[in-house]
Amino acid sequence: NIVNAERRGKRQVLIRPSSKVIVKFLETMMKHGYIGEFEIIDDRRGGKIVVELTGRVNKCGVISPRFDVKLPDIERWVQ
């Protein structure tokens, strides 16, 4: 969990399994400066992502109720 790793003061966090939606979400977070670089590791299973943390994430969670959002439309939900 990104928020738990930030609170513990970790520099990296491992996210698994990987998906296109998670990658798009991480790209949005990186573009706005909340996280550093991330690396996608293809292990021929679910995949893994290693994220460099910068210490700027306060809260990161789901939007409730869970609306159906297409991959290109994620940027509209960022405030």
Backbone as CSV, one residue per row, in Angstrom:
resi,resn,N_x,N_y,N_z,CA_x,CA_y,CA_z,C_x,C_y,C_z
1,ASN,0.845,-1.178,0.000,0.000,0.000,0.000,0.890,1.240,0.000
2,ILE,0.619,2.150,-0.907,1.448,3.346,-1.066,1.398,4.218,0.174
3,VAL,0.210,4.429,0.734,0.062,5.316,1.891,0.789,4.751,3.106
4,ASN,0.678,3.445,3.346,1.364,2.831,4.480,2.876,2.940,4.345
5,ALA,3.395,2.744,3.128,4.836,2.860,2.913,5.299,4.299,3.124
6,GLU,4.498,5.263,2.693,4.836,6.675,2.912,4.897,6.989,4.405
7,ARG,3.917,6.502,5.157,3.886,6.772,6.596,5.069,6.149,7.319
8,ARG,5.535,4.997,6.850,6.688,4.338,7.459,8.002,4.959,7.027
9,GLY,7.972,5.836,6.034,9.181,6.507,5.571,9.979,5.699,4.562
10,LYS,9.337,4.749,3.898,10.032,3.924,2.907,10.314,4.740,1.653
11,ARG,11.335,4.352,0.925,11.700,5.034,-0.320,11.091,4.347,-1.539
12,GLN,10.742,3.054,-1.416,10.161,2.294,-2.521,9.003,1.459,-2.000
13,VAL,8.093,1.125,-2.904,7.006,0.221,-2.560,6.759,-0.695,-3.757
14,LEU,6.423,-1.953,-3.467,6.144,-2.946,-4.498,4.633,-3.126,-4.597
15,ILE,4.094,-2.939,-5.797,2.663,-3.099,-6.035,2.474,-4.305,-6.927
16,ARG,1.582,-5.199,-6.533,1.258,-6.339,-7.366,-0.167,-6.741,-7.137
17,PRO,-0.896,-7.254,-8.068,-0.556,-7.423,-9.477,-0.673,-6.108,-10.248
18,SER,-0.057,-6.074,-11.396,-0.045,-4.883,-12.239,-1.248,-4.897,-13.179
19,SER,-1.697,-3.718,-13.573,-2.756,-3.617,-14.579,-2.596,-2.298,-15.332
20,LYS,-3.298,-2.184,-16.451,-3.220,-0.957,-17.239,-3.803,0.227,-16.473
21,VAL,-4.836,-0.022,-15.676,-5.461,1.053,-14.909,-4.507,1.558,-13.833
22,ILE,-3.807,0.651,-13.152,-2.845,1.049,-12.123,-1.707,1.843,-12.749
23,VAL,-1.220,1.414,-13.905,-0.139,2.117,-14.583,-0.579,3.525,-14.975
24,LYS,-1.805,3.671,-15.490,-2.311,4.991,-15.867,-2.464,5.875,-14.635
25,PHE,-2.938,5.305,-13.530,-3.078,6.052,-12.277,-1.710,6.510,-11.770
26,LEU,-0.707,5.632,-11.829,0.642,5.999,-11.386,1.251,7.063,-12.292
27,GLU,0.972,6.998,-13.604,1.459,8.036,-14.514,0.865,9.393,-14.146
28,THR,-0.413,9.405,-13.783,-1.061,10.651,-13.377,-0.442,11.178,-12.092
29,MET,-0.197,10.287,-11.115,0.425,10.708,-9.855,1.837,11.231,-10.098
30,MET,2.571,10.601,-11.013,3.933,11.028,-11.307,3.927,12.383,-12.018
31,LYS,2.969,12.591,-12.919,2.882,13.843,-13.648,2.604,15.019,-12.703
32,HIS,1.842,14.776,-11.651,1.517,15.825,-10.687,2.529,15.904,-9.543
33,GLY,3.559,15.055,-9.563,4.656,15.170,-8.618,4.487,14.453,-7.286
34,TYR,3.505,13.554,-7.173,3.285,12.855,-5.912,4.220,11.664,-5.720
35,ILE,4.654,11.053,-6.815,5.585,9.932,-6.737,6.713,10.181,-7.721
36,GLY,7.807,9.420,-7.563,8.914,9.495,-8.507,8.688,8.516,-9.656
37,GLU,9.771,8.007,-10.185,9.696,7.047,-11.276,9.123,5.722,-10.785
38,PHE,8.587,4.936,-11.711,8.174,3.577,-11.379,8.611,2.636,-12.482
39,GLU,8.844,1.380,-12.094,9.343,0.361,-13.030,8.383,-0.803,-13.043
40,ILE,7.992,-1.230,-14.242,7.082,-2.364,-14.400,7.920,-3.616,-14.603
41,ILE,7.698,-4.620,-13.762,8.436,-5.878,-13.836,7.485,-6.946,-14.354
42,ASP,7.803,-7.508,-15.516,6.962,-8.555,-16.109,7.501,-9.906,-15.670
43,ASP,6.776,-10.569,-14.762,7.223,-11.877,-14.275,6.396,-13.015,-14.876
44,ARG,5.667,-12.742,-15.949,4.822,-13.705,-16.653,3.669,-14.211,-15.799
45,ARG,3.376,-13.510,-14.737,2.199,-13.834,-13.919,1.308,-12.598,-13.925
46,GLY,1.107,-11.989,-12.779,0.292,-10.791,-12.722,1.084,-9.530,-12.954
47,GLY,2.414,-9.614,-12.862,3.262,-8.448,-13.012,3.432,-7.709,-11.699
48,LYS,4.489,-6.925,-11.601,4.778,-6.137,-10.407,5.200,-4.746,-10.831
49,ILE,5.023,-3.786,-9.933,5.461,-2.420,-10.184,6.228,-1.950,-8.963
50,VAL,7.437,-1.421,-9.173,8.231,-0.833,-8.099,8.136,0.682,-8.245
51,VAL,7.635,1.355,-7.191,7.391,2.788,-7.234,8.364,3.490,-6.303
52,GLU,9.027,4.533,-6.802,9.891,5.382,-5.977,9.013,6.429,-5.296
53,LEU,9.095,6.517,-3.979,8.270,7.450,-3.220,9.035,8.733,-2.936
54,THR,8.315,9.850,-2.919,8.943,11.149,-2.665,8.510,11.757,-1.344
55,GLY,7.546,11.142,-0.659,7.091,11.669,0.620,6.002,12.712,0.508
56,ARG,5.295,12.764,-0.613,4.275,13.795,-0.817,2.851,13.261,-0.796
57,VAL,2.656,11.944,-0.617,1.310,11.370,-0.616,0.753,11.433,0.796
58,ASN,-0.388,12.114,0.961,-1.058,12.169,2.257,-2.154,11.115,2.356
59,LYS,-2.995,11.059,1.355,-4.100,10.106,1.338,-4.323,9.663,-0.087
60,CYS,-4.511,8.369,-0.259,-4.730,7.800,-1.580,-5.722,6.662,-1.403
61,GLY,-6.893,6.783,-1.993,-7.908,5.752,-1.814,-8.843,5.696,-3.004
62,VAL,-9.893,4.898,-2.853,-10.844,4.728,-3.942,-11.879,5.843,-3.909
63,ILE,-12.501,6.070,-5.035,-13.618,7.004,-5.134,-14.884,6.202,-4.882
64,SER,-15.698,6.662,-3.953,-16.925,5.952,-3.633,-18.103,6.873,-3.882
65,PRO,-19.119,6.497,-4.573,-19.348,5.182,-5.166,-18.422,4.948,-6.357
66,ARG,-18.183,3.709,-6.668,-17.241,3.358,-7.723,-17.879,3.547,-9.087
67,PHE,-17.525,4.632,-9.724,-18.041,4.916,-11.049,-17.223,4.157,-12.089
68,ASP,-17.882,3.786,-13.179,-17.171,3.168,-14.293,-16.425,4.262,-15.043
69,VAL,-15.098,4.167,-15.061,-14.265,5.168,-15.712,-13.388,4.463,-16.725
70,LYS,-13.404,4.945,-17.958,-12.533,4.386,-18.978,-11.116,4.887,-18.760
71,LEU,-10.148,4.148,-19.254,-8.739,4.454,-19.032,-8.353,5.874,-19.455
72,PRO,-8.770,6.375,-20.623,-8.383,7.748,-20.991,-9.060,8.826,-20.137
73,ASP,-10.138,8.479,-19.430,-10.896,9.473,-18.670,-10.434,9.638,-17.232
74,ILE,-9.392,8.936,-16.802,-8.928,9.022,-15.415,-8.471,10.437,-15.082
75,GLU,-7.880,11.120,-16.039,-7.344,12.459,-15.804,-8.426,13.437,-15.348
76,ARG,-9.676,13.235,-15.781,-10.759,14.135,-15.381,-11.100,14.028,-13.899
77,TRP,-10.781,12.890,-13.267,-11.103,12.680,-11.855,-10.059,13.276,-10.935
78,VAL,-8.922,13.695,-11.452,-7.865,14.285,-10.630,-8.253,15.723,-10.315
79,GLN,-8.200,16.072,-9.043,-8.579,17.431,-8.637,-7.385,18.145,-8.071
